[in-house]
Amino acid sequence: MFSSDGGRIRGLQRGGILTVVLLITLLFPILSFSVILNIGWRSIDDEYLEVKDGVLYIQSVAFARAIGADVDWDSAHKCVILEYGKTEIKIFTRSGRVWRNNEIFTLRNMPFIENGRSYIPLREIAEIMGFNLRYDERSKKIEVELGLSKILNVNILTDGKTRAILEFSKSVNYKVVEADESKLIVDVFGAFIDPPHLKKEINSSSLVSFTLSQFNPSTVRIVFHYNVGTTFRISVEEVGRFVFDFENVGYVEEMVKKRKTSVSKSMRIVIDPGHGGVDSGAVGIFGNLEKDIVLKIAKEMGKKLKEKGFMVYYTRVGDSYVDLYDRAKFANSVNADLFLSVHLNSCDDKSVEGMEIYYFDFSEDGYIRRLVWRENLDPVKDKDKIAIRVMKKRNHTAESLEMAEDLAKFLKDRGFKVRGVKKGEFAVLAYTNMPSLLLECDFLSNPSVEMRLVRGSYSEKIAEVVAEWIGKYFSKLW
């Protein structure tokens, strides 16, 4: 990077960049244009390059095109203006000064005008913009890495309201380009998507369609088409997670009807032991794994339920990994009457303990969103290939909430510490077509809780009481 006091270079020795720069400077007079220049994904033709006094220059228009920036020329001040996302760069060709937002830099190598074209020193401008340069001596190739953020995952959840969740590999900036009564356009800067274009028809009560495209080499454009009367909200979370919420104010949620007439003791209960296989889940301070403890709890719970006459199914019965969406699809395939996902929580504060009960709905709580993000991670999915998953959930939200509150009261009455009933867009709850709950049995990050779970009768007690509640809850409908 450059300082604002005379342009002295700081920190270039890190990562071998200074060595690379010296190599380029020494080699260019000899190699002419046998050196290949790539900026991001683009290969730059020789006609846009020039070597002057051993320094590689590039036409400012070609540089802007390669990085996906807008370029302009201020003839009064002889200044090249680059707009790259929310960053504005002004390069003054007469003074060699560069203005980047609120910082001033001085170039060691002066820009120049030749045949009506402005040329800028590639290395210095790239460094000022925060790009990384690499030189491969064997291939004689210079790579300017833009450090773009990848889109890792896209999920769209609809349940009267619609929520679109986009996960990027790192934090990015965005701008609302257009917003009217039926369309929202958002540009995300410093990002890319592979494949470069994805579209999905949604046709919910609010959102009609959703499109992702590579608008330019460093900008992803997101386009939402929605029904008239829909309102939207954009939330940006840590680790590059975007949440777009859409709600049609004229939409009235369909009332949930109890299935009292179809209730019987042969009801189907799907128990989902969280994590498994390559996904260990939370890890206790003594090394115990969430995946092992919740499997034990789930099997004990299922045993108790079978004794009560319920039909019990498990999403896994051993130490195997099952895709989050496959767990929900399995519950749908057996026409389950209740889906219960069993987990253990984790927190930086080792003293935190207690149960949390979740049902599916859109949450505004930052703590819950971080928990949801962690639980929804898929450790075996190919994150380089993006697929848009769309969930259209049958409306069991009200029934799930009623069950969650009933379970919380039941647990409290039997001496368990319950931290509350909460809503969140967990994948395993989002894709199920029946009342669904996710039970965080306690905090494995608490050493005393961990010992009670693995050495005492705590895990068996949890299984026994939850099974008792299921029996009593459904008995009220028989």
C-alpha positions as CSV (number, residue, x, y, z in Angstrom):
1,M,0.0,0.0,0.0
2,F,1.0,3.6,-0.4
3,S,1.0,6.4,2.2
4,S,-0.4,9.9,1.7
5,D,2.9,11.5,2.5
6,G,5.0,11.3,-0.6
7,G,3.9,7.9,-1.8
8,R,6.4,5.8,0.1
9,I,5.8,2.1,-0.1
10,R,4.8,0.3,3.0
11,G,4.6,-3.4,3.6
12,L,5.4,-4.6,0.0
13,Q,8.0,-7.0,1.3
14,R,5.1,-9.2,2.7
15,G,4.1,-12.1,0.5
16,G,7.1,-11.6,-1.8
17,I,5.4,-8.8,-3.7
18,L,8.5,-6.7,-3.8
19,T,10.4,-9.5,-5.4
20,V,7.7,-9.9,-8.0
21,V,7.8,-6.1,-8.8
22,L,11.6,-6.2,-9.3
23,L,11.3,-9.2,-11.6
24,I,8.7,-7.5,-13.7
25,T,10.8,-4.3,-13.9
26,L,13.9,-6.1,-14.9
27,L,12.3,-8.5,-17.4
28,F,10.0,-6.1,-19.4
29,P,12.7,-4.3,-21.3
30,I,14.0,-7.6,-22.5
31,L,10.8,-9.6,-23.0
32,S,8.8,-6.8,-24.6
33,F,5.2,-8.1,-24.8
34,S,6.0,-11.8,-24.4
35,V,4.6,-11.3,-20.9
36,I,0.9,-12.1,-20.6
37,L,-1.3,-9.9,-18.5
38,N,-4.5,-11.1,-16.9
39,I,-6.7,-8.8,-14.8
40,G,-9.3,-10.9,-13.0
41,W,-10.8,-13.1,-15.7
42,R,-9.7,-10.9,-18.6
43,S,-6.6,-11.3,-20.8
44,I,-5.3,-7.8,-21.8
45,D,-4.2,-7.3,-25.4
46,D,-0.8,-5.9,-26.1
47,E,-2.3,-2.8,-27.8
48,Y,-3.5,-1.5,-24.5
49,L,-0.1,-1.8,-22.8
50,E,3.1,0.1,-23.0
51,V,6.5,-0.1,-21.2
52,K,8.1,3.1,-20.3
53,D,11.4,3.4,-18.4
54,G,11.0,-0.3,-17.3
55,V,7.5,0.3,-15.9
56,L,4.3,-1.4,-17.3
57,Y,1.5,1.0,-18.1
58,I,-2.0,0.2,-19.2
59,Q,-4.7,2.4,-20.9
60,S,-7.1,3.6,-18.2
61,V,-10.1,2.5,-20.3
62,A,-8.8,-1.0,-20.7
63,F,-8.0,-1.2,-17.0
64,A,-11.5,0.0,-16.1
65,R,-13.2,-2.4,-18.4
66,A,-11.1,-5.3,-17.0
67,I,-12.1,-4.6,-13.4
68,G,-15.7,-3.6,-14.1
69,A,-15.3,0.0,-13.2
70,D,-16.9,3.1,-14.9
71,V,-14.3,5.5,-16.3
72,D,-14.5,9.2,-17.1
73,W,-12.1,12.0,-18.1
74,D,-11.9,15.4,-16.5
75,S,-10.4,17.5,-19.2
76,A,-10.1,20.6,-17.0
77,H,-7.9,18.9,-14.5
78,K,-6.4,16.2,-16.8
79,C,-7.8,13.6,-14.5
80,V,-8.9,10.0,-15.0
81,I,-11.9,9.1,-12.8
82,L,-12.6,5.5,-12.0
83,E,-15.8,4.4,-10.1
84,Y,-15.4,0.9,-8.7
85,G,-18.4,-0.1,-6.6
86,K,-18.5,2.5,-3.8
87,T,-14.9,3.5,-4.4
88,E,-14.0,6.5,-6.5
89,I,-10.4,6.9,-7.8
90,K,-9.1,10.1,-9.3
91,I,-5.7,9.9,-11.1
92,F,-4.2,13.4,-11.9
93,T,-1.9,13.0,-14.9
94,R,-0.1,16.3,-14.4
95,S,0.8,15.9,-10.7
96,G,0.9,12.1,-10.3
97,R,-1.4,12.4,-7.4
98,V,-4.2,9.9,-6.8
99,W,-7.3,10.6,-4.7
100,R,-9.1,7.5,-3.4
101,N,-12.2,8.5,-1.4
102,N,-10.6,10.4,1.6
103,E,-7.0,9.4,1.0
104,I,-4.3,11.0,-1.2
105,F,-1.4,9.0,-2.7
106,T,1.6,10.1,-4.8
107,L,2.7,7.9,-7.7
108,R,6.4,7.2,-8.2
109,N,5.7,6.7,-11.9
110,M,3.8,9.4,-13.7
111,P,0.7,8.7,-15.8
112,F,0.9,10.1,-19.3
113,I,-1.2,10.9,-22.4
114,E,-0.3,9.4,-25.7
115,N,-2.3,9.6,-29.0
116,G,-5.3,10.8,-27.0
117,R,-5.2,7.9,-24.6
118,S,-4.4,8.1,-20.9
119,Y,-1.9,5.5,-19.5
120,I,-1.6,4.6,-15.8
121,P,1.1,2.6,-14.0
122,L,-0.5,-0.8,-13.5
123,R,1.3,-2.0,-10.4
124,E,0.9,1.2,-8.4
125,I,-2.8,1.8,-9.3
126,A,-3.6,-1.9,-8.6
127,E,-2.0,-1.7,-5.2
128,I,-3.9,1.5,-4.3
129,M,-7.1,-0.2,-5.2
130,G,-6.2,-3.2,-2.9
131,F,-5.6,-5.7,-5.7
132,N,-2.8,-8.3,-5.5
133,L,-0.2,-8.8,-8.3
134,R,1.6,-12.1,-9.0
135,Y,4.2,-12.8,-11.6
136,D,4.9,-16.4,-12.8
137,E,8.4,-16.4,-14.3
138,R,7.9,-19.7,-16.0
139,S,4.8,-18.7,-18.0
140,K,5.8,-15.0,-18.1
141,K,2.3,-14.2,-16.8
142,I,1.3,-11.3,-14.6
143,E,-1.9,-11.9,-12.7
144,V,-3.9,-9.0,-11.1
145,E,-6.1,-10.7,-8.5
146,L,-9.2,-8.6,-7.8
147,G,-10.0,-10.5,-4.6
148,L,-13.6,-11.1,-5.5
149,S,-16.1,-12.7,-3.1
150,K,-17.9,-15.8,-4.3
151,I,-21.6,-16.5,-3.9
152,L,-21.7,-19.7,-1.9
153,N,-25.3,-20.4,-1.5
154,V,-28.8,-19.1,-2.3
155,N,-32.0,-20.1,-0.5
156,I,-35.5,-18.7,-1.0
157,L,-38.1,-19.4,1.7
158,T,-41.8,-18.7,1.2
159,D,-44.5,-18.9,3.9
160,G,-46.9,-16.1,3.1
161,K,-43.9,-13.8,3.4
162,T,-40.8,-14.6,1.3
163,R,-37.2,-14.5,2.4
164,A,-34.2,-14.7,0.0
165,I,-30.8,-15.5,1.7
166,L,-27.5,-15.1,-0.2
167,E,-24.2,-16.1,1.3
168,F,-21.0,-14.7,0.0
169,S,-17.5,-15.9,0.9
170,K,-16.6,-12.6,2.5
171,S,-18.1,-9.2,3.1
172,V,-19.2,-7.1,0.1
173,N,-20.8,-3.7,-0.6
174,Y,-24.1,-3.2,-2.4
175,K,-26.3,-0.5,-4.0
176,V,-30.0,-0.4,-4.8
177,V,-30.0,0.5,-8.5
178,E,-33.8,0.6,-8.9
179,A,-36.8,0.0,-6.8
180,D,-40.4,0.5,-7.9
181,E,-43.8,-1.1,-7.3
182,S,-42.9,-4.4,-9.0
183,K,-39.1,-4.6,-9.3
184,L,-36.0,-4.4,-7.1
185,I,-32.5,-4.3,-8.7
186,V,-29.4,-4.5,-6.4
187,D,-25.8,-4.5,-7.5
188,V,-23.2,-6.3,-5.3
189,F,-19.7,-5.1,-5.8
190,G,-16.5,-7.1,-5.7
191,A,-18.3,-10.4,-6.3
192,F,-18.8,-13.1,-8.9
193,I,-21.1,-16.1,-9.5
194,D,-20.5,-19.3,-11.4
195,P,-22.4,-20.0,-13.5
196,P,-22.8,-16.4,-14.5
197,H,-26.6,-16.4,-14.8
198,L,-29.3,-18.0,-12.7
199,K,-33.0,-17.4,-12.8
200,K,-35.8,-19.0,-10.7
201,E,-39.6,-18.5,-11.0
202,I,-41.0,-18.2,-7.4
203,N,-44.7,-17.3,-7.9
204,S,-45.4,-16.8,-4.2
205,S,-47.9,-14.3,-2.8
206,S,-45.2,-11.7,-3.0
207,L,-42.1,-12.7,-5.0
208,V,-42.6,-13.6,-8.7
209,S,-39.1,-14.3,-9.9
210,F,-35.4,-14.0,-8.8
211,T,-32.4,-13.5,-11.1
212,L,-28.6,-13.5,-10.5
213,S,-26.2,-12.5,-13.2
214,Q,-22.6,-11.4,-13.6
215,F,-23.3,-7.7,-14.6
216,N,-19.6,-6.9,-15.2
217,P,-16.3,-8.6,-14.1
218,S,-16.7,-7.6,-10.5
219,T,-20.4,-6.9,-10.0
220,V,-23.2,-9.3,-9.4
221,R,-26.7,-8.0,-10.3
222,I,-29.7,-9.3,-8.4
223,V,-33.1,-8.7,-9.8
224,F,-36.4,-9.4,-7.9
225,H,-39.8,-9.2,-9.6
226,Y,-42.7,-9.0,-7.2
227,N,-46.4,-8.4,-7.1
228,V,-47.8,-5.0,-6.7
229,G,-48.4,-4.1,-3.1
230,T,-45.3,-5.9,-1.9
231,T,-42.9,-4.3,0.5
232,F,-39.2,-5.3,0.9
233,R,-36.4,-4.9,3.4
234,I,-32.7,-5.7,3.0
235,S,-30.5,-6.8,5.9
236,V,-26.7,-7.3,5.8
237,E,-25.2,-9.7,8.3
238,E,-21.7,-10.8,9.2
239,V,-19.7,-13.2,6.9
240,G,-21.2,-11.7,3.8
241,R,-24.8,-12.9,4.4
242,F,-27.6,-10.9,2.7
243,V,-31.3,-11.3,3.7
244,F,-34.1,-9.9,1.5
245,D,-37.6,-9.9,3.0
246,F,-40.7,-9.5,0.9
247,E,-44.3,-9.2,2.2
248,N,-47.5,-8.5,0.4
249,V,-49.5,-6.4,2.8
250,G,-52.7,-7.6,1.2
251,Y,-52.0,-11.2,1.8
252,V,-53.9,-13.0,4.6
253,E,-52.3,-16.2,5.8
254,E,-54.5,-19.3,5.5
255,M,-55.8,-20.5,8.8
256,V,-54.3,-23.7,10.0
257,K,-56.9,-26.5,10.6
258,K,-56.2,-29.1,13.3
259,R,-56.2,-32.6,12.1
260,K,-58.2,-33.9,15.0
261,T,-60.4,-36.3,12.9
262,S,-57.3,-38.0,11.6
263,V,-55.3,-38.3,14.8
264,S,-54.6,-41.8,16.1
265,K,-52.0,-43.6,18.2
266,S,-50.3,-44.7,15.0
267,M,-49.1,-41.2,14.3
268,R,-45.7,-40.9,12.6
269,I,-42.9,-39.1,14.4
270,V,-39.7,-38.3,12.6
271,I,-36.7,-37.7,14.9
272,D,-33.8,-36.0,13.4
273,P,-30.4,-36.3,15.2
274,G,-28.5,-33.3,14.1
275,H,-25.2,-33.4,12.2
276,G,-23.4,-36.8,11.7
277,G,-20.5,-38.2,9.7
278,V,-18.1,-35.4,8.5
279,D,-20.2,-32.9,10.4
280,S,-19.5,-33.2,14.1
281,G,-21.6,-30.2,15.2
282,A,-20.6,-28.5,18.4
283,V,-17.5,-29.8,20.3
284,G,-17.4,-29.8,24.1
285,I,-14.4,-28.6,26.1
286,F,-13.6,-32.3,26.9
287,G,-13.9,-33.3,23.3
288,N,-17.3,-34.8,23.2
289,L,-19.2,-34.3,19.9
290,E,-22.7,-33.0,19.4
291,K,-23.4,-35.6,16.7
292,D,-22.8,-38.5,19.1
293,I,-24.8,-37.2,22.1
294,V,-27.9,-36.2,20.1
295,L,-27.9,-39.6,18.4
296,K,-28.1,-41.2,21.8
297,I,-30.9,-38.8,22.9
298,A,-32.8,-39.4,19.7
299,K,-32.7,-43.2,20.0
300,E,-33.8,-43.2,23.6
301,M,-36.6,-40.8,22.7
302,G,-37.7,-43.1,19.9
303,K,-37.7,-46.1,22.1
304,K,-40.0,-44.4,24.6
305,L,-42.3,-43.2,21.8
306,K,-42.6,-46.7,20.3
307,E,-43.6,-48.0,23.8
308,K,-46.5,-45.4,23.6
309,G,-47.7,-46.8,20.3
310,F,-46.2,-44.2,17.9
311,M,-44.6,-45.0,14.6
312,V,-41.0,-43.7,14.8
313,Y,-38.6,-42.9,12.0
314,Y,-35.0,-41.6,12.2
315,T,-33.2,-39.4,9.6
316,R,-30.0,-41.3,10.6
317,V,-29.4,-44.2,12.9
318,G,-25.5,-44.2,12.8
319,D,-22.6,-41.9,12.3
320,S,-23.5,-40.8,8.8
321,Y,-23.9,-37.5,7.1
322,V,-27.4,-36.7,5.7
323,D,-28.0,-33.6,3.7
324,L,-30.2,-31.0,5.5
325,Y,-32.8,-31.0,2.7
326,D,-32.8,-34.8,2.5
327,R,-33.8,-35.0,6.1
328,A,-36.8,-32.8,5.5
329,K,-37.7,-34.7,2.3
330,F,-37.6,-38.0,4.2
331,A,-40.1,-36.6,6.7
332,N,-42.3,-35.5,3.9
333,S,-42.0,-38.9,2.2
334,V,-43.3,-40.8,5.2
335,N,-46.1,-38.3,5.8
336,A,-44.9,-37.5,9.3
337,D,-47.2,-35.9,11.8
338,L,-44.3,-34.3,13.7
339,F,-40.7,-33.6,12.8
340,L,-38.4,-33.1,15.7
341,S,-34.7,-32.1,15.1
342,V,-32.4,-32.7,18.1
343,H,-29.3,-30.5,18.6
344,L,-26.9,-29.2,21.2
345,N,-26.0,-25.5,21.3
346,S,-22.7,-23.7,21.7
347,C,-21.7,-20.3,23.0
348,D,-18.5,-18.3,23.7
349,D,-19.7,-17.7,27.2
350,K,-19.0,-21.2,28.8
351,S,-21.5,-20.5,31.7
352,V,-24.6,-20.4,29.4
353,E,-27.0,-23.3,29.8
354,G,-30.5,-24.2,29.1
355,M,-32.9,-25.4,26.4
356,E,-34.1,-23.5,23.3
357,I,-37.1,-24.5,21.2
358,Y,-37.4,-23.3,17.6
359,Y,-40.1,-23.3,15.0
360,F,-40.0,-22.1,11.4
361,D,-40.6,-18.4,10.8
362,F,-38.5,-15.4,9.8
363,S,-36.4,-14.1,12.6
364,E,-35.0,-10.6,13.2
365,D,-32.7,-11.7,16.1
366,G,-29.0,-11.5,15.3
367,Y,-28.2,-14.3,17.7
368,I,-30.7,-16.6,16.1
369,R,-29.5,-15.7,12.6
370,R,-25.9,-16.7,13.6
371,L,-27.2,-19.9,15.0
372,V,-29.3,-20.6,11.9
373,W,-26.3,-19.9,9.6
374,R,-24.1,-22.3,11.6
375,E,-26.8,-25.1,11.6
376,N,-27.6,-24.6,7.9
377,L,-24.0,-25.1,6.8
378,D,-23.5,-28.0,4.5
379,P,-19.9,-29.4,4.8
380,V,-20.2,-31.7,1.8
381,K,-21.9,-29.5,-0.7
382,D,-19.9,-28.3,-3.7
383,K,-19.9,-24.6,-2.8
384,D,-18.4,-23.6,-6.2
385,K,-21.6,-24.6,-8.0
386,I,-24.6,-22.5,-7.0
387,A,-28.1,-23.8,-7.1
388,I,-31.1,-21.8,-6.0
389,R,-33.2,-23.8,-3.6
390,V,-36.8,-22.6,-3.2
391,M,-38.9,-23.7,-0.3
392,K,-42.7,-23.3,-0.4
393,K,-43.8,-24.4,3.0
394,R,-47.3,-25.4,3.8
395,N,-48.6,-23.2,6.5
396,H,-47.9,-25.1,9.8
397,T,-46.3,-22.1,11.5
398,A,-49.1,-21.4,13.9
399,E,-49.4,-25.1,14.9
400,S,-45.6,-25.4,15.3
401,L,-45.6,-22.3,17.5
402,E,-48.4,-23.7,19.7
403,M,-46.5,-27.0,20.1
404,A,-43.3,-25.2,20.9
405,E,-44.9,-23.2,23.6
406,D,-46.6,-26.3,25.0
407,L,-43.3,-28.2,25.1
408,A,-41.6,-25.2,26.8
409,K,-44.2,-25.2,29.6
410,F,-44.0,-28.9,30.0
411,L,-40.2,-28.9,30.3
412,K,-40.3,-26.0,32.8
413,D,-42.8,-27.8,34.9
414,R,-40.5,-30.7,35.2
415,G,-37.5,-28.7,36.3
416,F,-35.7,-28.0,33.1
417,K,-34.2,-24.6,32.4
418,V,-35.8,-23.2,29.1
419,R,-34.3,-20.1,27.6
420,G,-37.4,-19.6,25.4
421,V,-39.4,-20.4,22.3
422,K,-37.8,-18.7,19.2
423,K,-38.4,-18.5,15.5
424,G,-35.8,-19.1,12.8
425,E,-35.4,-20.2,9.2
426,F,-33.6,-23.5,9.8
427,A,-33.4,-25.6,6.6
428,V,-34.7,-28.8,8.3
429,L,-37.8,-26.9,9.4
430,A,-38.2,-24.9,6.3
431,Y,-38.6,-27.9,3.9
432,T,-41.0,-30.0,6.1
433,N,-44.7,-30.2,5.2
434,M,-45.8,-30.8,8.8
435,P,-45.5,-29.2,12.3
436,S,-41.8,-29.1,12.9
437,L,-39.6,-28.2,15.9
438,L,-35.9,-27.9,16.5
439,L,-34.8,-28.6,20.1
440,E,-31.4,-27.3,21.3
441,C,-31.2,-29.6,24.3
442,D,-28.6,-27.6,26.1
443,F,-25.2,-25.9,25.7
444,L,-22.3,-28.4,25.0
445,S,-19.9,-25.5,25.4
446,N,-20.7,-25.5,29.2
447,P,-18.3,-28.0,30.8
448,S,-20.7,-29.0,33.6
449,V,-23.5,-29.6,31.1
450,E,-21.1,-31.7,29.0
451,M,-20.3,-33.9,31.9
452,R,-24.0,-34.3,32.9
453,L,-24.8,-35.3,29.3
454,V,-22.1,-38.0,29.0
455,R,-21.7,-39.3,32.5
456,G,-25.0,-38.8,34.2
457,S,-28.6,-39.5,33.3
458,Y,-29.3,-36.0,31.9
459,S,-29.5,-37.1,28.2
460,E,-31.8,-40.0,29.1
461,K,-34.0,-37.6,31.2
462,I,-34.3,-35.2,28.2
463,A,-35.4,-38.1,25.9
464,E,-37.9,-39.4,28.5
465,V,-39.5,-36.1,29.2
466,V,-39.8,-35.0,25.5
467,A,-41.3,-38.4,24.6
468,E,-43.7,-38.0,27.5
469,W,-44.7,-34.6,26.2
470,I,-45.3,-35.9,22.7
471,G,-47.6,-38.6,24.1
472,K,-49.6,-36.2,26.2
473,Y,-49.8,-33.5,23.5
474,F,-51.3,-35.9,20.9
475,S,-53.5,-37.6,23.5
476,K,-55.4,-34.4,23.8
477,L,-56.4,-34.8,20.1
478,W,-57.4,-38.4,20.3
